[in-house]
Amino acid sequence: MSKDIFLANLQKFLKSVVCENLYANVSTETKHQLEKDIEEFIRKNESEYTIQELRETFTSAQITIGLFIEYRDAKIFVDQTRQGSESPCEIMTDPLIAKQINKESISSQLKEWREPITGMLFVRVPEGCFQMGCGEWDDEGLADETPPHEVCLDEFWIGKFAVTVPQYMKFVKATGSHFPHWLEKDSPCNITTGNDDCYKKLGKALISEIYPIVGVSWNDAMAFTEWLSEKTVHTFSLPTEAEWEYAARSGGKPEKYPGGYTVDQVAWYYENSGGLPHAVGTKTPNGLGIHNMSGNVSEWCLDLYSRFAYNKHERNNPVNLNDGSCRVVRGGNWNYGARDVRCTDRSISVPEVRINDIGFRLKKKPL
């Protein structure tokens, strides 16, 4: 990635987070000044540092935001100083001087973040340890959900909602590839020319801006994450099975369904869906503010599926990329019963399959 692209993406990120989140309630005049400060911050970095120096400095979202805030505070201080002194104090405005950032205080302000290209909202999931798998708090677990075992995860960010139709279609239009099953040319499932009604029966779910994408394979989902990663300074992927469950259970709490034990409150499933998917965000979120991790559409995970994965998991950030040929699918969907939309339930599918009840949500690594 060139320096120009790196800094352009950095500028988009700062404007999104600083102006739309950290300082969302300030006056229009103050926002305009913030935007000018961000542009000046980018210009100084562009003129003074190499791409390698920039990559080594802007290593996380917290550090990036911290460096800008320190730069802006120093700029304000210098401006005030210059009013009563001829001393330029140039060292105070060096974008790279702030090496000691209070990461905890910055991170605590950032609970959500909007990705600027697709508009996708992400929720911060703090690092922590939990008992992965079905424990005593859930009496409907199956054999492949055991044994419960301690897993510790680094901080990550996860989609507040499943990827929606227009978000995915931005990728399709940009690349001219990876069409969902219902738009693939000459497919019997094509909603215009095909004779199979497996997607036609979904109606507005395929054309509404607020419905989750379906009819995409694991391979399609991974291609989407790679495309979005190349367009930004961020690294996107599918969540690992451990990350998915930790996020679904509100940060690893003993929850049968995301947020508690009342399935109808949090999930669209066979008994209440009417045989169709529903708009994202139309059920109660879990304790982290994440919607629809139970029901509505099933979600691809990064891992290969293994019946015995829980006997082999590493304690820290486990992921199975070696044992098996099919991929893990989590969460259940509008076509599944209540037992199959539990947080710990595990499903399996071949990575090439595209059907009308599987979608996905993204994970983002800290910058």
N, C-alpha and C positions, 0 to 999 in steps of 0.2 A: 504494500500500500504506500502511495506517495505521501510526502509531507503535506501537500495541499489537501488531499482527500482526508488525511488523518485530522488535520486542524479544522477542516470544514465540518466533519462529523463531531469533533469536540465542541465546536461552537453551537451546533444544533442541540447537543446534549445539554450544555450549560443553559441555553435559553429555555429549553423545555423544563429542566429541573428547577433552576433558580427563579425564572419568571412565572412559571405556572404552578410551582409547588411551594418552595421556600418563601417566596414573596408574592403569593397569589393575591393577597388582600391589600396591597399597597396601591397608591394612586397611579393613574396613567402616566403622569409626569415622571414618577419614580421608576416605573417599569421601563420607560424610554431611556432613562439614564442608565439603568442596569444593562439594557441591551447595548448601549454605547460602550459601557465599561467592559462587557464581554468581548465586543469586537476589538477594542483596544488591547485587551489581554491576549487575544489570539494573534494580533499583529506583532506584538512584542515577542511572543514566542516564535513566530514565523521568521522574524528577522535575526534572532539571536541564537537559535538552537537547531541542531541537526535532528533528523527524524529519529536517529538512535537515542539521542539525549531525551527527546520528547517521550519516546516509548518507555524509557527507563524511569521517567518521572511520573507520568500519568498512568499509574499501574492499577488504580481502583477508582470507583465512583466517589468514595469518601475523600480520597486524596485530591482528585480533580476538583471537587467542590470546595474542599478546604483551601487549596491553593488559590482559587479565584477569590474566595471570601477574604483570605489574608491579603491578597493583592489589592482588593477594593478597599479594605480597611486602611492599608498602608497609603493608598492613593488619597483617601480622604484626609489622613493625618498630614501627608505632605502638602496638600492644598491648603490646609489650615495653617501649617507651619510657614509656608511661603507668604502668607498674608502679613506676617510679622517678622520675616527673616529672609535674607538673600540665599541661605543655604539650600541647595537643590535636593539634598537627601536622596539621591538617585538610587542608592542601594535598597531603600525601602520599597521601591516599586519593581524590583527584580521578580518576575513570575516564579522563579525556581528557588527562592530563599526559604520558603516555608516548608521545612522538612519534618517538623514535629507537629502533626495534625491531631487534634482531639477527635479521633475517629468515632468514638462512642457518641459524643454529642451531635456530630454531623449525621451519623447513621440513624440516630433516634428521631431526627426530623424527617427523614425520608422513609415513609411507610409505603408510598406508592410512587410509581414512575411511569410516564407515558412514552412509549417508543415513537419517535417522530415520523417515521416513514409510513407505518401502518396505523398509528394511533392506538396500538395495543397497550392496555394497562397491565402493569406488573406490580405484584405485592412482595415486599421484603419478607423472607423467611429466615429468622435468626438461627445461628448455629446452635446445636444442642444434641443431646443423646436421648434415645427412647427405646422402648421395647417394641421392636418391629415384629409383626405377625399377630396372630389371634391369641389373646390371653384370656384369663378367667372372666373378663368383663364382657365377652362375646361368646355365647353358647352355641352359635351356628357355624363355627369355623370348620373348614375342610382340612384334609390332611396336608395339602401343599401350602397351607398358611402357617405351618408349625415347623420347628419349635420356635416360640417367641425367643428373641435374642437381642442383646443390646447392640445398637447401631449409633454411631456418632457422625454427624454431618456438619460440613462447613456451611457458612451462610450462602444462600442463593436467592434468586428472585424467580417468581413463577407467575404465569398469566392469571390475572384476576378472573378471567373468563376463558372458555375454550376459544380457539381461533375461529373467527367468524367468516362467513362467505366473502364479504368484500375485502377483508384482510388477506385471505388466501388468493383471491382473484387478482390482487395487485401483483403478486408473484407470477401468476399464470400469464398475465398480460405482458409483464416485463420480460419474461423468458420465452414465451410462446410454447411452453411445455408443461407437463405434469397437470394436464386438465383433469378435473374431477371426473369420476366415472360417468356422471350424468351429462357431461358436455363433450365427452370423447367422440370424435368423428367415427361413424359407422358402428358404434357400439349399440347393441340391442337395448341398452339402458338409457340411451340418449333421450332426453325429455322431449325433444322435437321430432326426431326421426325414428326412434326405436319403438319396438313393440312390447317391451317389458315395462310394466308400470311400477317397478320397485322404487323408483324415484319420483315418478309422476304423482304418486299418491301422497308424497310429502308436501305438495302444494307450495304455499308461500315460504316454507322453510328453505327453499333453494334460491329465492330471489330477495328475501328480506335482508336488510343490513344488520340485523341483530340476532340472526340465527347462526348456530355453529356449522362450520363446514363438515360435510360427510362425503363418503365416496372417494376418500383418499387413502392410499396405502402408507405403510411405514416408510417405504422408499420415497414417496411423495413428500411426506412430512419432513424427513431428513433433508431433502433437497431444499425445502422451504427454509429450514433453519440455516443451511449453508448460504443461501442467497441473502438472507437478512443479515447474517454475520458479515458478509463481504461488503454490504452497503453501509455498515456502521462501524463504530469502534468497539462494539460489544460482541460477546461470544454467546450465541444462542444454541440450544440443543433441545432434544426431548428430555424430560426429567428421568432420572433413574427410577427404578421401582421403589427404592428406599426413600428417595426425595419425594416422590409422588405420595407415598403413604404418610410420611411425616407431615407434609403440607396439608393433606386431606384431614388428618387428625389434629388439626389446629396446633401444630408444633409437637406432635407425638403424644397427645393426651389419649387416655383410654376411651375413645369414642367409637361406637359402633357405626355411626354415620357421621359425616363431616359436621361437627358442631354439637353432636349429642346422640340421642336415641330415638328421635321422632322422625321417621323416614319421610312422611308426607310433607313435613315442614321444609326439608332440604332437597328433595329429589323428585324428578319426573321419572316414573317407572311404570311398569305394566298396568298396575291398578289405578293410576290416576292420569296417565299421559294421553289417553284417547287414541293410542296407537300412532302417535306422531311426536317428533321432537318439538321443543319449545324455544322461545327466545332466551338468550343467555341472561343471567341475572334475575330470573323471575322466581327464584326460590331464596330462602334465607341463607346468607353466607355463613361460613364457619367462623371459628374464633379468630382467624387471621384476616378475615374479610374476603375470602375466596369463595366463588360461587360454583355450584353445579359439579362438584367433584364426585358426587353420587348421582347416577341417573343421567337423563337427557341424552348425551352421547358418550360411548366408551372412548377411552383415550389411550393412544399408543404411548408406550414407555421405551426407553433406550435399550433395556436389557433383553438378552435372549431368555426364553422361558426354560426353566429347569424345575422339575418336580422337587428336586433335592437342594435347591439353591440355598435355603435357609440353614442347611447343615454346613455350608461352605463359605458363607459370607465373611468377609473381613469386617472388623469392628468399625473401621473408619472409612466412610464414603464407599460402601460396597456397590459393585455393579458387575453383573455377569455378562461378559462379552465373548466367552469361549465355549460354554457348555450348552448345546442345543442348536436348533435351526429355526425355530419360530420365535416370535417376539411377544413380550408381555403386553397385555391390554388390561387396563384398570378402570374401575368406577362403575361398570354396568351402564345401562342406557334405558331409554324409553320403552324398550321391548323386553326388559328383564324383570324378574320378580324381586321382592324386597331383599331376600337373602343374597342375591347376586349384585346388589349395589352397596354392600357394606364396604367400609374402608379397607378391610384386609383381604377382600375377595380378589383372587387372581384369575385372569383369563388368558387365553393364548390364541394367536392367529399367525398365519404365514405372512411374511412382510410384503408380499405382492398383492394381497387381497384388498379389494375396495368394495365396501358394502355401505348400506344406508344408515347404519347406526354406530359407526366408528369415526371419530374425529381426533383431535389432539389439542393440547395446550403447550406453550413453550416454557422452557426454563432459561434464565439468563444468569451467567456467572457475574459476580461483582467485577466492575471494570478494573 
